[in-house]
Amino acid sequence: MRKLLLVLTFAFMTIFANAQSTMGCAPESQYTAAGIYPDTTTGLAPGYVGESYTENITVITPTDTTVDVLGTMVSVTIDSIVLTSVTDLPPNFSYACDPPSCGFPGGTAKCAELYSTVNPVQADIGVYDIVFETTSYASNVPFLGTMTQDDVIDYYYIEIFPEMTTSTINKFDNTTFELKGSYPNPVVNQAKIQFISGTPESIVFKIYNLLGEEIDSKVILSSTGVNTIYMNTSSYSEGIYLYSINNGNKLLTKRMVVSN
């Protein structure tokens, strides 16, 4: 009974918040199947530091779905899926929906818009976990009549890159293990290094010089999602260094330049 509506629909619907935008959105007519467009395979348009960002999203909500009620799979009517909150967004990013309530009725094609209220700046560079909360409403539920369900979706993140690179919404699962570039690069006194782990696990983090000599090492118990390491490089000689993370199954390495 807990898995009330299409989980995939929940996940995709949560890309939209209920703030009001001065820009407009409209569903794109070439899409007819239930879902969200662009999907996570296509991805959202890139964003750039110093430039405004906007992306039109088409939301097609199905009319019904199959749910588990007391151990029996039954068909129910989807009245609506409502986005109730979005937290941990990057600075100066917001959302708007049509309808403005961000309640997407079953059997309709509506839209949402992702936009920046202020152009991204260098200080915004990094990875941000995003937490979405939704409430789903279903009717014609056997034995119950109507049903609501609250859900928390916490496996999306937004990454903002420096200069002319992309700002994209991403999704991770329990197999994800990604190492991000250091910021800033070149590093001056302190580096911020982030990685994404799909599960809590023991991570070995190391820094080497180009001669292969180990400069620093630590063991980190990661949390699910984005993890941040701050490294003081004031004692490092200027030059190129390699840093790595190892979870026992995969070793990932990137390069950073120290210019203290």
N, C-alpha and C positions, 0 to 999 in steps of 0.2 A: 504494500500500500504506500510505501514511502516513495517509490519511483512513479510519481504521478503523471508527468507529461514528458514529452520528448526531451531527454537530457541535452541532446545536441542543440535543440531550439533554445533551451535555457542558456546554454553557454554563449551562443551567438547573440541572443537578445541582449545580453549584458554588456554589449559594447556601446550602449546608448544611455545617456543620463538625461535628467529632466530640466536642465538649465535652458533659458531662452536665448536664442541666437538672433542676431540681426540679419543673418543670411537665411536663405530658404532651402528646403530640400524637396525632392519629388521622387516617387518610386519610378524606376526605369522599366519601361514597358516590355523590354526583351526578356525579362525574367518572369516565369509563370509558375514554376515548381516551388513548393514551400521551402523556405530557407532564408538565408541572409546573403546578400551580394554587395560587394565582392566577398567570397568565402575565404577561409583561412589558407586555402591553397593558393589563390590568386594574391591575397594580401592587400593591404591598403596602400594608397599612393604615398610616396616618400615625402618627408618633411625636411626642411633645411633650417639651420641656424640663421637667423636674420630675415627669414621669410615667413609670411603668414601661412597657416595650414588650414585646409578644409577638405573634407571627404564626404561625398554623398553616399548614403547607405540605403539599400532597398530591403525592406523587411516583409516577407510573405508568411503570415501565421497560418498554420493548418487549421482545419475546422474540427478535427477530432484526432484521437490517438488511442492506443491500447494501454491499459494500466493493470496493475496487480491489486485486486481487491480480495482479501481473505484467501489468498493462494490461487485465485482464478483470474485469468487474463480476460478483461472485458473492454469493450469500446465505450469511450466517454466523449462528450462534446467539450471542446476547448472554448470557453467564453473569452478569456484574455490572458495574456502574460504581461505583468506589470513590473517594470524596473523601479525599485524603491530607493536604492542608494548606490553610490559609487564612491569609493574612498581610495586614497593613496595615489592619486593622479600626479603627473608631472606638474610643475608650476605653470599656471596660466593656460591650462588645457581645460576645455569644457565640452558639453554635449547639448544637443537639442533634439526634440522628437516631434513628429507629426503622427498622432495627436500630442499636444504639449504635455499631457499627463504622463507620457511614456507608457500608456496602457495600450498594448497592441491587440485589438479584437481578433478572435478566431475567424478565419476565412477572409481576411483582408490583406491588401497590399499597401503598406505604409512606408514611412522612411524615417531616417535619423541622420544627424550630421555631427561629425567630429570636427572640432576647430580649435585654433589657438586664439585666446583673447589678447595676448601679447606675443610678438614674435619670439621664438625660442632663442636663448642666449647661451654662451659658452658655459655659464654656471649651471645650466640645466642638463648638461651631458651626464648620462648615467642610465641605470636600469631601475625601473620602478615597478614593484608588485602592485597589482590592481585587485581590489576586492569589490565584487558586485553582489547585490542582494536583490532577489526577485520574489514576487508572490504570484502564483498561478491559480487560476480559477477554472474549475470544471463542473459541468452539470450532467444530468442523466447518468449519475453514478449509481449502480445497483446497490440497494440496501441503505444508501446514504443520501441520495438525491443530489447534493452538491458537495464540493470538496475544495479546500484551498491548501496550498503548500508553499512554505517559505524555503528558499534555497540560497546558499552562499557559494559563489563561484570565485575561486582564488588561484586559478592556474593561468591567467593571462598576465603579461607584463608589457610595459612600454619602454623601449630603449631609444634614447636620444643620442645621436652621434654628433661629433664636431663637424663644423663647416659644411661642405656640400655632400654629406652622406645622409642616410635615411633615418627617419623616426618611424618605427613600425610597431604595431601591436603583435605580440607573439604569444604562443601557447606552449606550455611544457607539461610533460607527464612524468611518471616515475622512472622513465629511462633517460631523462634529459641530464646531460652533463656538459656544460658549456663554459668556456673561459673567455672573458671579455678583455678588450684592450685597456691598458692603464690610462688614467687621467690625472693630471695632464701628461702629455708626451710630446716634447721632453719634460721630464719630471724635475721640479725645483723643490727640494727639501722634503716634500711628502707626496707619495703616490696613492691614489685610490684604485684598487684592483677589485673587480667584481667577477663572480662566477655564479652560475645557476645550477642547482642540484635538484633533481626530481624527488629525492628522498633524503632524510637525515642520515649522514654517514661520516666516517672518519676520513678526512682529506689531508694529505701531506702537501704542504706548500713550500716551494724552494725557489731561491734566487741564485743564479750563477753568473760569473763573468764570462767573457768570450774565450777564456782559457779553459773553461770547464770547471773552475774552482767554485765550490759552494760558498756563497756569501751569507746566506741566511736560510733558516729552515724552521718550520713550525707545523704542529699537527692541529687541525681545526675540526671541530665537530660541526658539520654544516647543518643548516636548517633547510626545510623544503622551500624552494624558490630562490630569490636573489640573496647572495651573501657578499658582504663587503669586507675587504682587508685594507687597512691603512698602514703604509710602510714609511717610516722615517728614513730618508736617504741622505740626510745631511752629512753623514760620515763616509758616504760612497765617493770614490773618485769619479770624475766625469767620464762618461763613455757609454757603451752599449751593454746591456744586461739581458739575460733570459730569465723568465719566471715561469713556473709550472705548477700544476695541480695534478694530484694522482689519487684516485679513489680505489686503487688496487686492481681495477679492470681497465682503466683508460688513463693515459698520460697526455695532458694537453700543455702546450708551451707557446708563449708569445714573447715578443721583444719589447723592451723599453729603453729609452735614452735618458740618462741622468745628466742634468746640466745645472748643478747647484751653484 
